[in-house]
Amino acid sequence: MPVSKVLTRGIGQVDLRDLKVYRRRGGYRQWKRVITELQPAEVVDLVSKSNLRGRGGAGFPTGRKWGFLPNNGRPRYMVCNSDEAEPGTFKDRMLIEETPHQVIEGMLIGAYAIGAKQAFIYIRGEFKRGYEVFTKALADARDAGLIGEQLFGTEHGVEITIHRGAGAYICGEETALLNSLEGKRGEPRLKPPFPAIKGLYDEPTVVNNVETLAFLPYILKNGPEWFAQIGPPKSPGLKVVSVSGHVKKPGNFEVALGTTLRKLLALAGGPRDGRKIIAVQPGGGSSACLFEEHLDLSYDFDTMAANGTMLGSGAVVFFDDTTDFVKAAHALVRFFAHESCGQCTPCREGGHWLEVTLERILHGGGLDSDIDMLVAVARQLTGINLCPLGDSIEPFLASVVKRFESQFRGYVRKRAIAV
């Protein structure tokens, strides 16, 4: 039995940016119910029972993450991460542009659950339209008495503030985001302490992804059992997946976790005419490639991890048999090298060195030893940085060098013949 769409239902059919349209479809009813009928601990319990895992990349259980906040009487903050910059990912941008009110409602519910009176959304600077749409939606919700103080005749209230980023990939990492939100340079912090203990303005803070928070109204409406029974028990629920690459119909598709990669390929129209898919990157630019023999794997957090890659933020990039994986590896390594904040030496120097080496191979100056060195150096700079950016350089590079070594060696052979 097919699972109905939730977050993407109505997009392209009705104007979900309009507050009246959103409310006619049941919008903000769960927010009113939460603030007038439920205690914060009850909301946390419901979300924990749903086993909603973070949709921003790490896949950590949301309710458990909320549970790490200390009961110390200090102010708390809810931060919505909309600094979507992972190569191949464009789902959060769609959600804030096309259906901003469900994101706002999710933020309000999440803030109430953790006891925060102030919430922030950090929107990537390039998302100009998304910022404008969200600003208008926020103003409409505030005018309607849905945001602010003493809401629905209670003593409870939540305020939401928008903060625009400046286009730094590193600010998608939660501690770098918090530094940027405070007006500091967007660099990751040493952990521990984790944001739950010492986050924004050194106070207990939760950072959740746009998609994660957008699911909250529906979990409250339908019950945690509804969400938990969709897909695999350890990776339940629906997921908005950004599919791109060598497909006929790239776009965002909302599916149940556990859907196969082959089904995602079919939803995107299949491969281009006369072409064959030979590789797929299941978790955006930071993930290792899977290959044609893996297309029938279940697309969920645990299955992807068990096969040496990750689901990540939900960006699936398909590669067909026309792909030059030397050029593809160079493009990604160049991106990560450019986006390094420079704070950690392995990431800063290693990423640049790998970029230069790949450029040398591409331009006919490479040696056979360079290819073995690429994998060795990428491995050596992994796991010793403050944040995952340095670790993001190795997976794709190592996976395609191993699988398509002949392409890399081919560039070296061309040099040898020329000499």
N, C-alpha and C positions, 0 to 999 in steps of 0.2 A: 504493500500500500504506500503510495507516494506521500512524502511529508510536505505539508503546505509551507509556502514561504512566510516568513515573519517580518524580518527587517526590510526586505525589499518589496513586500506586498504593496501594490498600488503605485509604485514608482513608474512614471511614464504614462499612467492612466488618470491620476488625479493630482492636484497640486498640494502635496503634503507639506509644503512650506507655509501654507495658509493655516493659521491657528484654528479657524472655524472648521476647516475640513478635517484637521487632525482630531479635534475634539468630537466631531460627529462620528468618527470611527473609534471612539473610546479613549482617545488621548487624555492624559492627566487624571483619569479616574483612579488609577493605582497610586498616583502621587497623593491624591486626597485621602484615599483609604489608608495608606501607610501613615500619614501624618496625624490622622484623626483616630485610627483604630489600633495600630500596631506599635509596640515598643521597638526601639532600635535593635535590641538583642533578638527579637522575633524575626526581623528582616534578615539579619545575619544568618540565623538558623535556616531560614527558607533557602537562601542563596547557597549555603553550604550543602544542604540536602540535594540541590539540583546538580552539584558537582560542575558548575560552570567554571571552565578553565580560561585563563586570560587569552584573549584573541589578539594580543599585540606581538606575540613572538615566543615568550617564555612558556606559556601554557600552564602557569601556576594556578592552583585552585583559588578562586576569588574569595570565597568565604574564609578560607584559612589565612589568606593574606590580610584580610580585615582583622582577623583574630590576633594578629601580632601586635596591634596597637596597645601600648601600656595603659593601665587604668591609673593615671597619675594626676588627673584633674587639669592637665595642660590643654590649651587650644589645639584643635585638630583641623587638618585641611584635606580636602578631596581635590585631586588634580586629574583632569582628563587629558590624556596624551593624544593630540591630533597632529603630531609632527611627523606624519607618515612620509618616509623617504627611502624605504627599502626598495631597491630596484625590482620592478615588476609588481609593486603593490599599489593599488589605487581604490581600495574599498572604503576606507575611512573618508577620503575626499568625497566620494559619492554620497555617503550617509549625511555628512554635514551640509552638502549642497542641496540634496534632494529631500531629505526628511530630518531636518534639524531638531524638531520638537521631541522626537523620541530619544535623541541624544540628551537634550535638556532634561527630559523627564527621568532618564536613567541617572544623570548626574545628581539630580535632586534626591532621588531615592537612595543612591549610594552615599551621599553626604549625610543624610538623616541616619542611615544605618550605622555609620561610624561616629556619629555625634559631632559632625563638622557643621559649623554655621557659615563657613565660607568655602566656596569651590572655585576653581580656576580651570579654564580650558586653554591649552597651549596649542595654537593653530599655526601650522607651517606658513612662513611668510609668502611662499608662492601661491598659496591657496586664496587668491584675492577674492574670487567669487564666493568661495566657501565662507570666508570671513564676513563678507557683506550679507550673505543669506543668513548666517548664524546671528549676526548682530541684530538684524531686523527681527528674527524669530525670538531672540532673547528680550528685545524691547516689547514685543507683542505679549509675551508671557508675563512680563513684569506688569504691564498695564492691566492685564486681566487678573492680577492678584495672585499669580501662581509662584512668584518669586519675591522674596523680601522678608519682612518680619511679621510675626503673629498671623500666620497663614491659616485660612479656613477656621478662624475663630479660636485658634490655639495659641499657646505661648511659643510655639516652634517657628523657626524661619531659617531660610538658606539664601545666601546671595551668591551670584555667579559673576565672575569677572573674566573677560576675554584678554588673552595676551598673545600677541603675534610674535613668532620666531623670526629669525633672519636668514633661514635657509641652510642651517648647518645640520648635516646628517647626524652628527654626534649627539645633537640635542634630542634625538629619539630615545637615547639612553636616559633612564629616569633621573639619575643624580645630576647629569649634565643639564637636563631640562630644568631641574630645580635651581641649579646655579644661574641659568639664564633667566628664569622667572624672577630671581632675586636681583637681577641687574648685573650679575657677574659674568665673567667669561664662561662660555659653555663648555666646561671640562668636567669629566666624571670625577666623583669623589671616591676616596678610599672607603671600602665597606669591609667590616662593620665600622661605625654604626649604620644600620640600614634606615631607609626613609621612615619606616614604621616607628622607629625610635627617635630619630633625629633627621627630619626631612626639611620641608619648607620653613624658613626662618627658625631652623633648629627645633621645630615642633613636630609631633607625630603626624605623619602624612601617608596617605595612600595615593599611588599613581595607577590609574586604570586606563585601558585603551578605549577608544570611541565605541568599537563594536561590542566590547565586553559590557559597558554600561548600558548600551542601547537594548540589550537583551533583558535587563532587569524588569521593566514594566510587564513583559510577557511572562516571565517566570512568576511574578506576583499574581498575574491574572489567571494563569493556567495551572499554577502549582508546580513545585519542584519535581514531582514525579513525572509530569508531562515532559519536561526538558531532559531529565535523567534517563528516560526510556528511549530516547532517540539516539541511534548509533551505538557504538561500543560502550560498555559500562564504564570504562576508565577514561574514555574520551567522548562524552555524550554531547548531544545538542546539534544545533545547526551552525553552519559556518558560511560566511560570504567569502568566496574564493575569487581572486583576480587571476584570470587566465589570459595569457598573451603568448607571443612568440609566433611560430610557424603554424598558425591555425587560421581557419577561414573567418571565424566570428569571435575575436577576442572581446572580453568584457568581464563583468562581475556576475557570478552565479551563486545563488544561495542553495546549499545542499546539506544533507545530513552528513555528519562525520561518519566515516566508514564507506562512503561512496568510493568507487575505485578511480584510479587515475585515468583509466580507459574511458570511463563514463564522463569524466570532466572533459576529456578530449572530444568526445562526441557532442557534449553540450556546446562546445566552442566551434562546432561545425566540422570537426575532424581536420586532418592534415590538408595542406594544399594539394591540388590535383596533381597526380603523378608522383607525389613525394611520400616518403616514409619517415615516421618519427623514430629517431634513434637515441634520444636522450630527453630527460625532463628534469628541471630544477623545481622541486616541490615546495620550497620555502623561501623563495626570493633569492637575491644575490648572495646571501650569506650561507646558502645551503649547498651541500654536495649534490652532484647529479645522480639520478637513477637512470636506468636504460630500458630498452624496449622489452626486456624480459620481466620488468617490474611493473608494467602498466596495469596489471590486475591486482596490485596491492591495494589494501584498504587505506584510504587517505584519512589518517588520524594521527594524533600526537605520538602514541606509543609504537605503532607500526612503522612510521617514518624513522623514529629514533632507533628501532631495532634493526633497520636496514642501513644504518650509517649516515642518515641525513636528518632533516627536521621538517616539521610542518611550518614552523615559524609564524609569520603574520598572515599566511594564506595567499602566497603569490606563486602560481604554477606557470612556469615558462617552458614551452615545448620547443625542441630543436629537431629539424628534419635533416635529411642526408645531404643538404647543400651547405651545412654549417662548417665554417672554418673555426675549429675550437681554439686554435692559437690566437686568432683575433678576438674571439669571445672572451678568453681568459685575460688577454691584455686589457680589454675594455673594462672588465670588472676590477682587476687589480689596480688599474689607473684610477678608477672611481674611489676605491677604498684608500689608496695612497693620498689622493687629493683631500678626502674628507677626514683624515686623521687630524685630531686636535693638536698633535705634536707633544702631548704630555709624557707619553711612554716611549722610551728609546726603541724597543723592539718593533713597535707598530710604526713609529715615525720613520726610522731608518730602514727597517726590513721591507715595509711596503714600497718605499721608493726604490730600493735595490731590485726588488722583483719586477717592478714596472720597467726599469731600465734594461734589465736582462731580457724581458719579453720583447721590448722594442728592438734590442740588438738581434734577437732571433728573427723577428719579422722582417727586418731590413737587411737580412743576408749576412750578418756578422756573427751568428751564433756558432757555438761548438757543441759537440755531443755531451760534453761534461756539464754544459749549462742546463740541460734538461733534467739531469739527475739532481743538480744543485737547486733547481727551482723547488722541487718537492721537499728537499732536506731543509732549506732555509724557511719555507713556509711552515713546516712542522716546528721548527725551533722557535719561531716567534709566537707560537700559539700557547695560550694558557698562562702567560706571564705579564699580562697587561691589566690595567685598572678596569677596563670594560671589554665587552665582547667584540669591539671593532677590529682589534688586532687578530682575534680568533676567526673573524669572518673572511680573512684573505685566503686561508688554506683550503677550505672544503671543496669549492668548485674547481680550483686550480689542480689540486691533487687528484680529484676524481677524473677529470678529463685527460690529464697527462697519462694516467694509468690506462684508461680505456682507449684513447686515441693517440697513443704514443707515436704511431707512424706519421701522423700529421706534423707533430713537433719535429721528429727526425727528418721529415721531408724537407723542411726549411733548411736544416743543416746540410742535407745532401745537395740541395740546390747551390749552396755556397761552395761546397767541395767541387762540384762540377764546374762552377764558374772559375774557381781558382785554377 
